[in-house]
């Protein structure tokens, strides 16, 4: 739609007519009347799904004649009576607020500092889609128009319902190799049902100051657990688990859905995955186009015969097919393997995130509209976040995370020693286990602000006080052991160790408990000496000790529940505070050239 189509002779870009109202924090359409022209209402025609909604300019008393109230008769009344036929509701509440503030209906308002409460950050990259940026006066229209774009899958107990406010949470980002959409016939594997080709586990800290994005190689040899899966007819069937298979088979193979990939990640890391977001090849093409491209850097000339990427050394702005070729390129970077491609995808994702947060994107309603449209079409999510409102809630939990405290890292692996021709990888446990422990304990992989570190030290000192004091004799320690981990037989193994190695004879094994991410010990205040003794034997951190408010009876045992962080009796559970040597990582605020 051009300016002449709106009855204007000026060369006006409609996107420039959306102005931020500082009183409401919303964007509103402001039409600057040209000399000698009267305001002309927009044509009554259907709106494009790819263009932002059109609303009439607000009227003030000066432009409407005498009096302080807008005239509601005539054509306005007819429009009101025809409201059910319109796809966009009028925004009288917002316009009235603007009029009363004296902002004026025909004058552009000076832009003040942006309101953040109605913005949500969308991060998308590689072959995956992340969060939604939308808001302002278009919020209702975004909900109505875009809600139906989002595909959902019910993953049952594998995920969580809604957003865990005030708690750390984990989102699994999946990029599939499924050939869907126009122009994607040459990508991925022909006939593939869509495997987990690109996988990033995003851990967001409880206080929202930092996040860790852990890439999981598709060729990692791991175990895929039994997976309850909902079939198209509404019934649920359990897909049997398999051992020593590629991670990417956790999706698509034998009708496995994303919930199975979530369960596989939990088995691997000990972290419960709350939600998933999945996209195919189209996502990177549409989303990079929506933001007018993403800047990338290559350290040398690239001419890749497989992805057809051709770039000279230096910086480039890529979108559409070129952007997809960049994140798919494997044989032109590093050792020409999937692990080096993961690094390139991380660099691309970080660059795209910076573009999303730039003033150029956040202050352009036209870009935000295109972005929201592209994102919702690209996304497939679990039913727990399967609406614009829930995605918005999730995005709001992330809007304050500083890019410098968002760390991209790759799961530490080594070549599979069982193969002569190296094609798969296995876990490097010496590096991976401490990394998992850091994520489970909500420890940032970057240096956070000094104020936060001071608070953490103070809280840590308070926690550690629980470990100081007299310790009971092992023979006087009473404890019941429960298994809340995924490790079969963990409670019995611990009981045997306590009785035979540590002399804790007043201990019992009580079977399985509800799944718990972390090991915990509950006890009465009068059992503090027993708790300290057991913590010392088991290597429990102070955070695992959970004293009650009432003393326990003389014969009442403490309750030890083994969680996902349990590795074995006597193995310290305390998480490290620094990333293990040799673990690759890069912060989201860093611009890195692909080598």
LINURTA-V387682 format. One record per helix or strand of 2 or more residues. SS is the DSSP state (H for helix, E for strand). FROM is the first residue (numbers start at 1). TO is the last residue. If there is no record, write none. Layout:
# LINURTA-V387682
ss->SS from->FROM to->TO
ss->SS from->FROM to->TO
This chain:
# LINURTA-V387682
ss->H from->4 to->6
ss->H from->14 to->17
ss->E from->18 to->21
ss->E from->26 to->29
ss->H from->61 to->64
ss->H from->74 to->81
ss->H from->83 to->85
ss->H from->92 to->100
ss->H from->136 to->149
ss->E from->151 to->153
ss->H from->156 to->158
ss->E from->169 to->176
ss->E from->196 to->204
ss->E from->211 to->215
ss->E from->220 to->224
ss->E from->227 to->230
ss->E from->236 to->239
ss->E from->242 to->246
ss->H from->247 to->250
ss->H from->253 to->255
ss->H from->258 to->269
ss->E from->275 to->279
ss->H from->281 to->290
ss->E from->294 to->298
ss->E from->302 to->303
ss->E from->310 to->311
ss->E from->314 to->318
ss->H from->320 to->328
ss->H from->338 to->357
ss->H from->359 to->362
ss->H from->365 to->378
ss->E from->380 to->382
ss->H from->383 to->385
ss->H from->388 to->396
ss->H from->403 to->405
ss->E from->406 to->410
ss->E from->413 to->415
ss->E from->425 to->427
ss->H from->429 to->440
ss->H from->450 to->467
ss->H from->474 to->476
ss->E from->478 to->483
ss->H from->490 to->500
ss->E from->506 to->512
ss->E from->520 to->523
ss->H from->525 to->538
ss->H from->542 to->544
ss->E from->545 to->547
ss->E from->558 to->562
ss->E from->585 to->587
